[in-house]
């Protein structure tokens, strides 16, 4: 006898990138983490918050974070919601909008966690093939599903669609178009303005990458007030603890540090992209903090294993659509120089 719902018993769980127990001994380029520390203002704010107030519950609506995000993104506060990582928002959007048996769609390849979240809800899943030139195959003139997730820039390929292209997609969706902008801070543009223009567009963001706060699990969404209000109903009422709320407000306020950090990563990305091409790798132009690179023999597994032996972690996907290449996060200039030397030796 099983006490589990059939879809939970049968589904495969999401497998995150490998986290080595001795991580300080590795060059870790497999989970798109920021190689630089958070803003010093974040560290100071967290230290100041570790006092007597920790015995009290945090502010339920996370007002300080919402206010900071509203100021940065130029939206009213009731268009903003904070979350325990953007994954919480992706989950709650499905819970709020998709009934059992209704359809959720996304591109293949893209963030594979969408499949897990849809399966938990008992939703039907539809995928549209994404080509390396950015073409989406088979997307209908009118998509009738409840939710369509668009990771922009795409993970793991790094390519992005401009705001006009995304607006056209929104017009073809009967349900919500969720633009997952986890990596948008590393790109030249974003789709935030579409939330004002299109009633069916929601934009999600994370502070894990560009703000160096993966360890705090912080995310946010910009959406119409009625959607924010619905998400507020179903989130955990204390979904951000006191330290997380302190961190997100401090990080968003220190825009100077954030912009400098992003600029350094983008500069290293462009340098590394140019250098790896001299080794014969094919590289998709990236608007994120990683590159999808294919070795000359198109054997991603061989190169992954050789780097692993040298304690350099990158992301290899067994999916046949991706197995010819590797996703390589952008670390510090020194880390990327070491990686480039290793790739040269591996051949």
N, C-alpha and C positions, 0 to 999 in steps of 0.2 A: 504493500500500500504506500502510495506517495502522498505526502501532504502538500506538495508543490503544484502550482499551476502548470499545465502541460508546456506552455511556451517558455516558462522559466527553466523547467527541467531539461528541455531540449535545446535551448539556446547556447551558443558559445559566448563566453565572457570576453570583454575587451582586454587585450594584452598590451600594457604600456611599454615604453622603451626600457631596456635593461638598465637597472641601477646597481652598479657594482658595490659590494660592501666596503671595499677599500678605495672609494671613488677619488680620493686625493692622489692616488697613484696612477690615475688614468688621465688622458686627454679625452674629455667627454663631449662628443659632438653628435650625440644621437637623439637628444630630446629637445632641441631648439631652445635651450636655456640661454639666458644672457650671460656672457662671460665676465661682466663687470658687476660690482656690488651695487646694492640699492643706493639711492641718494643718502648722503649723510644726515639729511633732515629726517628721513624715515627712521634711521637707527636711533637718533636722538629722541624722536617722538615715542618710539616703542619703549625705550628705557624709562622715559618719564611716566609712561602709563603702567609700569609694573609695580604699582603700589597698592594701597588699601582698596582701591576701586575694583580690583579684580574679583573681589567677593560678591560684587553686584552684577546683575544681568546687564548686558550691553543695550544700547539704544536699538529698539526693535526695527525701526525703518532705516537705520544707518544714515541718518540725516547729514552728518558731516561729509561722508563720501559722496552722497548725492549732490550736495551743494557744490563740492569741489568739481565734480564731473560736469554739472550743469554750467559752471563758469568756464571750464576748459572747452567744452563742446558747443557752447552758446545755445543751450536748450533750457526751457523752463524745468524746474525741479520735478514736476509731476510727469515729465517725459523720460525720467531716468530711474533705473532700479539697479541696486547693487546685488551681488551674488557671491556665493562661495565658489569662485571660479566660474568662467563662462559656461563650463559643462553643466552647472546647476541650471542655468538659463535655458540651455538647449533641452535639457530634460523637462523642465517645467513648461516650455512652449509646447512640447508634444503632449504633456499631460493636460494642458489647458485647451488644446485645439483638436486633438486627434482621439477619436473613440476607437474601441477595439474593432479591428477589421477595416478601418479607414486607412487611407494611403499617405505615406510619407515618401518623399523622393530626394535624391541627392545625386551627385556626379560620382562616377567611378573612373579613376581614383579620386578620392578625397578623404576627409577625416572619417576613419572607420568606426568611430564611436557612435555615429548617427545610427548605424545598424543595431548596435546593442541597445540604445535608448528606445528605438522603435520596437524592437522585439520585446522589451520589458512591458511596454504598453499594449502589446498584442496587435500592433498596427501592421498593415501590409507595407512592403518595401518595394519601391521601384527605383532603378538606377538608370542613368543616362551616361553613355560612354563619353569620356573626355579625351580628346586627342592632344598630343603634345604641342600642337599649334594653337590650342585654345578653342578649337571647334567642339561644340556639343552636338553629338549625333542623336537624331531622332526626337528632339524636344518639340512637342506639338505646338501648333498655333495657339491652342488654349489648353493649359494643363489644369485638370479638375481636382487634383489631390489637395489635401488639407494643408500640407506644409511642403515647401521646397527649400532645402538647405543649399546655400552657395558659399563655399569657403573661398574668400577673396581677400588676398592672394590664395591661390590653391595650395593645399597641403596634400601631397608632398612635392608637387612639381614646381611651385613658386611663381607660376604665371598668374596674371591678373586681368580682370575685365574693367574697362573704364565705366564711368558713371552712366554714360548714354547706353552702353550695352546692358548694364544691369537694369536700368529703367525699362528698357524694352522687354527684358525677361519678366519684370514685375507686371507689366501690362498683359502678359500672357498667362499669368497665374491667377486662378480663381481664389486660391487660399493665400496664406501668408508666404512671402518670400523672406526667409531669414538669411541675412548676409552676415556670415561669420567672419568678422574682421580681426581674427586673432593676431594676424601679422601685418595689418594695414599700416601700422606706424613706420614700417620699413619701406613702404611704397610711396610713390609720388602723389597719389590721390586716394580718396576714400569715398564711401557712399553715404556718409552721414546726412547729407542734404536731402537724400531721397526719402527719409522718414517724414520730412515736411511735405514733400511733393506727392508721395504715393501712400494711400491709407493702408496698404497691405505689406509695407516694408518694415522690418525690424532689423536693427544692427546690433550685433553683440561684439563685445571687446573683452580682452583679458589683460591683466597687469603682470602676467607671468613672464612674458617675453621682453617687451620694450622697457618695462619698469623694473625688471630684475626681482620680481616678487613671486616666483613660482612656488616657493616654500610657504607663502601665506595663503594661497588659493583665493584669488580675488578676481572678480569679473564684474561687468556691468552691461546693461543694454540701454539703447535709446529706442523708444517706441511711442506710439500714440498713448495718451493718458488712459484710455479705456483698456488697452492691452497691459500697461504697467499695473493698473488696478487689479486686473485678473491675475497677473503673476504674483502680486502681493498677497492675494488670497491663499495661494497654494504653496508658497515658500515656507520653509521652517521659520517660525516667528522670530527666532534669534539666530539667523543664518550666518551672521558675521560677528565674531567675538570682539571684545574691546580692543585687542591688539591689532586685529585685522582692520578695524575701522580707523584706528589711529594711523596705521601704515598707509592705507589707500588715500586718505586725505592729504597726508604729508607728501606722498609721491606725486599726486596730481598737482599739488601747489608748486612743487619745484620743477617747473617746466624747463628751466635752463639746463639743469643736470640731465633731464630726460632727453632733450634735443641733442646735447653733446654726445651722449651715449649712443643714441641711434645713428648719428652721423659717423661715429667711429666704426660701428658695425657695418654700415653700408659701404664705407670706404674699403674696409677689409674684404668684404664680399666681392666688390668689383675687382680688386687686386687678385684675390684668390681665383676668381673665375677666369681671368686672363691667363694666369700662370698654369692652371690645371689644363687648359686647352693646349698649351705647348707640349703636354705629355700625351696628347692624342685623345683626351676625353671630350665627349660631346656634352655640352651643358645647356640646359634650358635657361633662358634669361629669367632671372629671379627678382621678384619684388618683396621677398621675405628675408628672414635671417638664416637662410639655408640655401643650398644649391642641390638640384637633382642632377647628378653627373653619371655618365655612362662610360666605362672603360673601353679601350679599343676593341677588346675581344668580347664585349657585351656580357661579361661574366661577373655580375655584381657580387655573387657569393664568394668567389675566389678572392676578390680584393677585400671584402669585408673580413674574411677570416685572417688574411695576412695582416691587416691593420689590427685586428683583435690580438694577435700574437704579440704585437708591439705595444699593446695597451693603449690603443687609440680606438675609441668607440664611435662608429657611425651607424646609421640606420639602414638595414637591409630588409626588404620586403619579399616574402616568398610568393606573393601574388604574381602570377605569370605576366600581368600587365606591367609590373615594376621590377621584376627580378633581374633585369639586365643592368640595372643601375643602383646607385646609392644616394640616400639623402644625407648631406653633410652639413651640420649646423656650423655657423660661423662663430668661431671663438676669438681669442685675442690674436693679434698679428703673430706673436711668438708661437702660439699653438698651431696656427695655420701654416707657418713656415715649417714646423716639425712634421706636420701632416703631409705637406707637399714633398718634403724630402723622403718620407716613407713611401709615398705613392711612386716617386721616381725609382726607388729601389725595388719596389714590388713589380713594376713594369706592367 
